[in-house]
C-alpha cells in the first residue's frame, strides 16, 4: 500500500520543478541509495536518459518475467548499450517454464490466478531488488495520463518503506515526444504496431484489439500488476 502521498504541499516544491530538477532533488535530498526501475516500455528512454545524465551509475532495475516480447529484450539491449546503463535484472525464483509446467497458463485462468502470477513474477522480484540493492529511493516513470488508475499519482510517495519518486507524473504524451525528439531517443519498436502499454506478450493488447484503453493489459481484469498501485 502507499503509505504517504505528497503532491508538493509539504514544502518540497516538486509541483513547480521541472522533471530534471525533480530527479536531481531526489538524488541529492532523499536519504539512502537511489535506484531506477524501468519496464523498457514506450517512454522508457526518457527517464533512463534524464536520470543517467545526472547520475551515470544509478542501478537500473528490470524485472524479467520470461514472457516479454522479443522486441522488448532487444530494446533493453539497445538502450543499455547506448546509455551505458548499470542494469540489474531480477526474476522470479521459478523459471517461466517451471511455473507453466506446474501451474499452467495462469493468465488464462481468471483474475485471481493472474494476480498470483503478477505477485510471483513482478512484485516479489521488485521487492527483492529494492532489498538487495539496499534502496532508500525508488525512481519510476509513472505518468497520470497513462491510465485511470494513475490519474492521481503523486510526485512523491512511500512504497514498501522506500521513498518513491515520479518525476514525470504530470507529463503529457506531447512532453514525452518532445524530449525523445530533442535527444534523438527511440520509442519502443512495438509502438508502430499500435502497442502503447507494453508488458508480457500474453497480457498485452494493441489499441486496435480493444474498445476500451483500460483493457490494454491483463485481459481487462485490472490495469495494474501490483508494483505501483
N, C-alpha and C positions, 0 to 999 in steps of 0.2 A: 504494500500500500504506500501511497505518497504520504509522507509524514508532515510536510510543510510545503506550502506554495508561496512564492514571492514574485509578484509582478513589478517590483521596484518600490513598493510602498514603504519598505523598511529602510529606505535611505541609501540603497546601493546605487540608485540611478540607472539601472540596467535598461529601463524602457527608453531612456534618452540617448543611450550609447549606440554606436554602430556595431554591427556584428563582430567586426575585427576587434574593436575595443572590449566587447564582452568577453571574447576569448582571452585577450591579454589580461583583463581584470581577473578572470577566473584563475589563470595560471599564476598570477602574481599575488592574489589576495586570499583565495580559498586555501585552507590547510590540507596538507597531505599531497601525495603523488597524484598527478593527473593522468588519466587515460582517455583515449578517444575510441568510441565504438563506431563501427560502420558496417552496414549491410551491403555496401557496394551496389546500391540501387541507383536510380536515375540521377539524383542530385549529389551523389557521394563525393564527387571530385571537388565540390565547393568547400565543404568543411575540412576535408583532408588537406587541400591546398592551403586554406586560410590558417589552419592550426599549425601545420608543419612549417609554415613561413615564419611563425613566431617561436615555436619550439620544435626543431627538426627531429629530435629523437623521441618524441612522445610515443608511448606504446599505443599501437592501433589494434584494437580487438575485432576479430572477425569470427563469427560463430558459424562453423561448417556443419550443417545437418547431414551432408552427404547427398542431398537432393536439390542442390542449387542447379540452375540452368548452366549448360556448358558455357554460354556467353558470360555468365557471372564469374565463373572461375577464370576465364580469360581476362575479364575486366579487372579482377583482383591482381592478376599478374601484371597487366599493363600499367595500372596506377601505382603498384608497389615499385616497379622499376622506374617509372617516370618521376615519382615524387620521393623516391628513396625511403619508403616507409619502414618504420620499425614494427613490422607486422607480427602479431601474436594470434595464432589460430587455435581455437578451443572447440572441442566436440564432445558429444555425449560419451559416457563410458562404454556403452554398447554401440557397435557399428550399425550403420543403416541396414546392412544385410542381416545382422543378428536380430535386430528389432523386428524386421519384416518377417523373418522366419518364425519367431516366437509369437508375435502379436498381430501379424497380418498388416494390412494396409490401414492403419488407424485413421487416416484421413478419409476413408470411405465408410467408417463405422459410426458416424454421428458426432455431435458436438463434444460429448464427454471424452470420447476416445481421442479426438483431435486435441483437446486441451491437455490430455496426458502426454500426447506426442510432443506438443509445444513445450510442456514443462521439462520433459527429458532432454529435448534436443536444443532448446533455446534458453529457457530460464535458468536451469541448473548450470549449464556451461558458462553463462554470463556471470552468475553469482560466483562461480569458482574462479573465473578470470579476475574479477574485482578483488577476490581474496588473495589469490596467488601473486598478483601484481601489486598488492598492498595499496590499492587505490583509495584515495581520500576524495578525489574529484573525478566525476564521470561526465565527459562532454559528448553530447549527442546531437544529431542534425534534425530532430523533430521540428515540424512546422505546423502552424494552426490550420492552414488551408488544405492539408493533406487529407483530412477526413473529419467527420463529425466528432469522433472520439478524441481528436486532438485540438478541437476548436478553442479550448480554454487552456492549452498548455502554457505553463509559466516559463519565464526565462530561467528560473532557479527553483529547484525542489530538493527535497531529501528523499532518497530512494535506497532502501535496504541499508540505511545507516551511512550512505555516501552522499556527498553534495553533488547534485546533478545539474548540469548547465546546458541550456538550449539556446545558443547564440542566434540561431536562425528562426526562432519561434514566430516572429512577425513578418518573415519574408514571404513575398508572393512568388508565383511561378516566373513572373517577369524579372524579379530581382535575381532569381537563380540563373535565368537565361543570360542576363546582362553580365553576371560575374563569370560564367563559363565562357562567354564570348570574349570578354576583356582579357582573360588569361589563356585563351585557346585551349580550354579544357573540354574533355568529351562527356557527353551523356552516356548512360548505359546503352549498349548496342541494341537492346530489345525495345527501346523507346520507339524506334522507327516501325516496329511491328504492332504498336498500339498498347504496349505494357507501360503503365505509369506507376504501379506499385508492385515491386518485384521481390519475391521471396522464393520458396520452394516451387519447383515446376508443377507439383501435383496440387497445389492450392493457390495458384496464381492464374488470374484470367486477364485477357486483353479487354480493352474497353468495348470492342465490337462483340464480345461474347456475353455481356451482361446488360441489363436495363437500368441498374442502379449502381452507382460507383461504390457504394458500401459493400457490394458483393464481389469486388475485385479479388478479395483474399478470403481464404478459409471457408469457401463454399457458402458464404452468407451467414454462417453460424455466429460469427463475431468478426470484428475488424482488427483487434489487437491480439498478439500472440502471448502477451503476459510480460514481456520485457519492460515495457514502459508505462502501461496503464493497467 
